[in-house]
Amino acid sequence: MTMDTVSLTEGIQLALAPVFLLTAVANLVSALTQRLSRVVDRSRFLQDRLQEEGYTASQQSGFETELRHLATRGWLINISMAFVAICGVMIGLTVLELFLAETSGGKLQINRIVLSSFVSGIGSFVLALVLLLAEVLVASYSIRLKHPH
């Protein structure tokens, strides 16, 4: 192998390491999308029920309370999705930066940029997971409210 081929091979190997995180990002996007879909479907169902007649004031109040919890859950999922998207962009930039730095033959010194984009990506992923946890806790709390023991 020539020096250019060795450098290219090393660059590809180095750049592929963060790509595994992109798989986790894709899986989290899928999970968040499914959760948001369920929130939207349940909200539509409850809004339809509120338009109907024949429910007591207590039942309507319960529908409204659940709608507020669903709105909170939707907000948490949307913010989490934003952080996952930021993570995906930052990790993608990290891959590009690593590849460019490695294949430039040492001419590009972008260590700080690579570090910043990678840390930003990981930080965004952690924030997305924390928000997902918060959404799950809100969902669990709203179930306990519906079914008192």
C-alpha positions in Angstrom: 0.0 0.0 0.0 1.2 3.5 -0.7 1.3 6.2 1.9 -1.9 7.8 0.5 -3.8 4.5 0.6 -2.6 3.8 4.2 -3.7 7.3 5.3 -7.0 6.9 3.6 -7.6 3.5 5.2 -6.7 4.8 8.6 -8.9 7.9 8.1 -11.9 5.7 7.2 -11.3 3.4 10.2 -11.0 6.4 12.6 -14.1 8.1 11.2 -16.2 5.0 11.4 -16.0 4.7 15.2 -18.5 7.4 15.9 -20.9 6.0 13.3 -22.0 3.4 15.8 -23.5 6.2 17.8 -25.5 7.2 14.8 -27.2 3.8 15.0 -28.3 4.6 18.5 -29.5 8.0 17.3 -31.6 6.3 14.6 -33.1 3.9 17.2 -33.9 6.7 19.6 -35.6 8.7 16.8 -37.7 5.7 16.0 -38.7 5.2 19.7 -39.5 8.9 20.1 -41.6 8.9 16.9 -43.6 6.0 18.1 -44.2 7.6 21.5 -45.2 10.9 19.9 -47.6 9.1 17.6 -49.3 7.4 20.6 -49.6 10.8 22.4 -51.1 12.4 19.3 -53.6 9.5 18.8 -54.7 9.6 22.4 -55.1 13.4 22.3 -57.3 13.3 19.3 -59.4 10.6 20.9 -59.9 12.6 24.1 -60.6 15.8 22.1 -63.3 14.0 20.2 -64.8 12.8 23.6 -64.9 16.3 24.9 -67.0 17.4 21.9 -69.6 14.7 22.6 -72.4 15.2 25.1 -73.4 12.8 27.8 -70.3 13.0 30.0 -70.4 14.2 33.5 -68.4 17.2 34.6 -66.1 14.9 36.5 -65.4 12.8 33.4 -64.8 15.9 31.3 -62.4 17.2 33.9 -60.6 13.9 33.8 -60.3 14.2 30.0 -58.9 17.7 30.3 -56.4 16.6 33.0 -55.2 13.7 30.8 -54.9 16.1 27.8 -52.7 18.4 29.9 -50.4 15.4 30.7 -50.4 14.4 27.1 -49.4 18.0 26.1 -46.5 17.8 28.6 -45.5 14.5 27.2 -45.6 15.8 23.6 -43.5 18.8 24.6 -40.9 16.6 26.2 -40.7 14.2 23.2 -40.3 17.1 20.8 -37.5 18.7 22.8 -35.9 15.2 23.1 -36.2 14.8 19.4 -34.5 18.1 18.8 -31.5 17.1 21.0 -31.3 13.7 19.1 -31.2 15.6 15.8 -28.5 17.9 17.1 -26.6 14.8 18.3 -26.9 13.3 14.8 -25.6 16.4 13.1 -22.7 16.8 15.6 -21.6 13.1 15.2 -21.9 13.4 11.4 -19.7 16.5 11.5 -17.3 14.6 13.8 -17.0 11.8 11.2 -16.4 14.3 8.4 -13.8 16.2 10.4 -11.9 13.0 11.4 -11.9 11.8 7.8 -10.8 15.2 6.4 -8.1 15.5 9.1 -6.7 12.1 8.5 -6.8 12.2 4.7 -5.2 15.7 4.5 -1.8 14.2 5.5 -1.7 16.2 8.8 -2.2 19.5 7.1 -5.5 20.1 8.9 -5.2 20.5 12.6 -8.8 20.4 13.8 -8.4 18.5 17.1 -10.4 21.1 19.0 -13.2 21.2 16.5 -13.4 17.4 16.5 -13.5 17.3 20.3 -16.1 20.1 20.4 -18.4 18.4 17.9 -18.1 15.0 19.5 -18.7 16.3 23.1 -21.6 18.3 21.8 -23.0 15.2 20.2 -22.7 13.1 23.3 -24.1 15.9 25.5 -27.1 16.2 23.2 -27.6 12.5 23.3 -27.5 12.5 27.1 -30.0 15.4 27.3 -32.3 13.5 24.9 -32.2 10.5 27.1 -32.9 12.6 30.2 -35.9 14.1 28.5 -37.1 10.7 27.4 -36.9 9.6 31.1 -38.9 12.6 32.1 -41.6 11.8 29.5 -41.8 8.2 30.7 -42.2 9.5 34.3 -45.0 11.8 33.3 -46.7 8.9 31.5 -46.3 6.7 34.5 -47.6 9.4 36.8 -50.7 10.0 34.7 -51.5 6.3 34.8 -51.4 6.3 38.6 -53.8 9.2 38.6 -56.3 7.3 36.5 -56.3 4.2 38.6 -56.1 5.0 42.3 -55.7 2.0 44.6 
